[in-house]
Amino acid sequence: MGREWSGTWWRTLSPSRSAEAVKGRQAGRVALVAWPAEAGLRDALAARGQPRLLVLAEGVPPPPSPDCLEDWVHVPAPEQEMRARIEALASRAECHLPAVPALDGEGFLRFGSRAVHLPPVEARLAEVLVERFGRVVGASTLVRAAWPEGTSSRGTLDVRISRLRRRLGPLGLMLRTVRQRGWMLDVVDPDGDGNGDRAGKADRPPPSRGRLRSETQHP
């Protein structure tokens, strides 16, 4: 009889169902992938750098590993061995975490081991801020990126910036307001309060009335 790993408990399964039952399972950031049934999923996980443990039925040979973020185990397997392999993969993944945030084409902003999905406008704002991570980005640049049609008000930009700030918090990121210049995407200061919105209110550039003329008149 096989047993299914769910991260915290085990369930007895027949040998024929052991590999199938772990499809899509994850323990932390380590994905459990049935091999060879989920070869496509394994390739997708490898492409985005996610650690994965291949679960093989007895007698199935393991494939060559493309990187150090992959391991394999035959089922049934002792719980201690499963835990050890998963923890080892998680530790290796920590060494491969990016030092800067990254935004993918689906709107997921990732930093370290965390990710958050952004709506289209916030994603376009984040794209510019990520490209200039640690540097100041002006209001006109952000408006051109978020509203390519060239029409927006300062109030709308401030609302979107505030929403983006709230979404960045769980990632350990913040938007710093640089007086009279714009905003800068940065890592939360562990010695500070980590509240970019509150910290930025006093320094926020004074709002302009109506549309941002400079964003629509200059390329």
Secondary structure, DSSP 8 states (H G I E B T S, - for coil): -EEEE-SS-EEEE-HHHHHHHTTT-EETTEEEEETTTTHHHHHHHHHTT--EEEEEETT------SSTTEEEEEES--HHHHHHHHHHHHHHHHHT--SS-EE-TTSEEEETTEEEE--HHHHHHHHHHHHTTTSEE-HHHHHHHH-TTS--BHHHHHHHHHHHHHHHGGGTEEEEEETTTEEEEEE--TTS---HHHHHHTT-----SSB-HHHHH--
